[in-house]
Amino acid sequence: MRAGFPDFRLGNVLATSFTGTLSERFGDSVERIPVPRRLIDWLAVYGLTVDSCTPEQLDLARELRESIHAAATAAALREALPAAAVEVIDDRSIEGRAAAVLTPEGERRWRLGSSSVEDALAVIAADAVDVISGERDGKLALCASPTCRAAFFDTSQSRTRKWCDMNTCGNRQKKARFNAGRSRNEGTR
């Protein structure tokens, strides 16, 4: 990734990965799309290539991100979805132009109506609708890390995954438990 910016935390589900562009929400939060260029970079990773991004479009993207996070969190907790969040998701989905296309390899890709951020945000919003509405095989869950609490889409066979990302939150929590146990053992000697 680009020097001077935090790495992206990438996942297999577009909508929940997008919410991960702000991580450690309940700790020292990390903004992974602090400038318009970083949003362009993130979108490109997911095959949503756009020509440019204005500060206003970055604001739209962050508003969508926070709306997806709020709605996914409510869905994971089996609470009513926040009306304002649903409205933003729906508005972004409706405002863009994009189509699912099939590649020669048999994979689904998105073709944007134009190279605009709004069209890319429509794809993310549509993905959020699928995930939050239960149209996909999997379950929304919240990361067990008390500083993270990111919404993620659990597609594991048992649907009992605890961490948004084993390489970050999972390892950090396991290390903390290991160190706490070691401290207790050293105190009893």
N, C-alpha and C positions, 0 to 999 in steps of 0.2 A: 504494500500500500504506500501511499505518498508519505514522504518523510515529514516529520513534525506533527502528524495526526495519529490518534490512536487507531489501531487495527480494527477492522470490522469484525463483528461476531456473526458469522454466517451460519445459517441453518437451512433445513430442507423446505420449510414452509415460508412462503414469501411474506405474508402478513405479520406473523409473529417475529420473523427475522427483522422486519422493518421496525417493529417496536424496540428491538435490541439496539437500534442506533442511539438510544439513550439507555445506558446501563448503570447498575448500582444506584437505582432510584432512591433507596432508603439508606444510602451511605454517602460516600464521596462520589456523586454522580459523574458519569463520563459521557460527554456529548460527542458522538462519533461523526456527526454531520454538522460541524460548526459553521461551515461556509458553503455557499452554493456549489462550488466546485466539488466538494465532498459528496453532495447529494448526487451529482452527475456520476461520480465514480461508483457510488453504491448501486445506483440503478444499472450501470453498465455490467456490474458483476452478475446481476440477475437477468441480463439480456434485454434490458429496457433502455436502450441507447437514446439519449436526448442530446440536442445540439447545444443547449444553454440552459441556465437557471438564474433567475433573478432573486434578489433577497425576498421579494414578495412571494415567489413560488416556493422558496425554502420555508417561509412562514406557513404556507398552505400545507406543505409536506409535514411539518412538525405538528400542525393542528390535526392532520389525519393520523399521524403516529400516536398522538396522545389519545385521540378518540378510539382508535383500535385497542390501545392498551386498556382504557377504561372499560370498553365493552367486553373485551376478552377476559379481563379480571372478573367482571360481574358474572359472565357466563361460567367461568371456572368455579366460582363460589356459589353458583346456582341462584344468583340474585337477579332482580330486574335489571335489564340493560338501561343505562342512562340515556334518556331521550335525546339530549344534546349530542352525545357521542354517536348515536344511531343516525341522527340527522346529517352530521358531517360525513360519515361513511357513505350514506346513501347519496348525498350531494356530489361527493367526489366520484363515486361510481357512475352516476348519471352523466356528469359533465364531460367525461373523456370519451375518446374513440379508440377502440382497440379490438382486435379479433384474435382468437386462438387459431393457430395454424399448425399443420402437421409437417414435420421435417421428413426428408427421405429416410431417415433412420427410425422413423416411427415415434418420435418424441413431440410433445406439445410445446410450442413456443408462442410468444405473444408478438403480434405485429401491431405497432402503434399506428394510429390514423395519421399522425404527424410526429415529428420529433419533439413534442412538447412535454414538459413536466406534467401538465394536467392529464395527458393521455396515459403516462406511466402511473400516475397516482390512481387513475381509474382502475388499472389492473390490480394494484395493491388493494384498493377498496373492494373490488369484486372478490378477490381472494379472501379478504376478511369476512365478507358476507358468507362465503362457503364454509369457512372454518367456524365462525361463531354460531351459524344457524344449524350446525350439526350435519351438513351435507357430506362431509368427508368422514372416512373411517379413521377414527382416532378420538382423542379426548383433550380438551383444554385443561391445563393444570398451571399451577403457580410454582415457581422455583422455591425450594425449601430454604434457600439462603435468606436470612433475615435482612440483609442489606440489598438484595437483588429483587426478589419477588416478581421476576419477569413472567409474563404469560408465555407459555410454550404449548405446542401441539404434540401430545404424546401418542406416537404410533407404535410403541413397543407392544409386544404380544400380550403382556399382562396389564398394560396401561397403568403401571405403578412407578414410572420414572419420577425421580425427585428433583432433578436439577435441570435448569434450562440448558446447561452445557457442562458436561462432565469435566472437560479440560479446564474450565475456569471455576465456576461455583462449586462443583462437586469435589474437585481436588482441594480447593481452599478449605471446604468444610471437613473433609477427611483429615487433612493436615492439622487443622485446629483440634479435632477430636484426639488425634494421635498425640499431639503435644500436651493436651490437657491430661490424658492418661499417663503420660510419661512424668509430668509434674507431680501427679498424685502418687505414683510409685516411688519417686525420689523422696517425697515427703514422709513415706512410711519406713524408710531405711534407717 
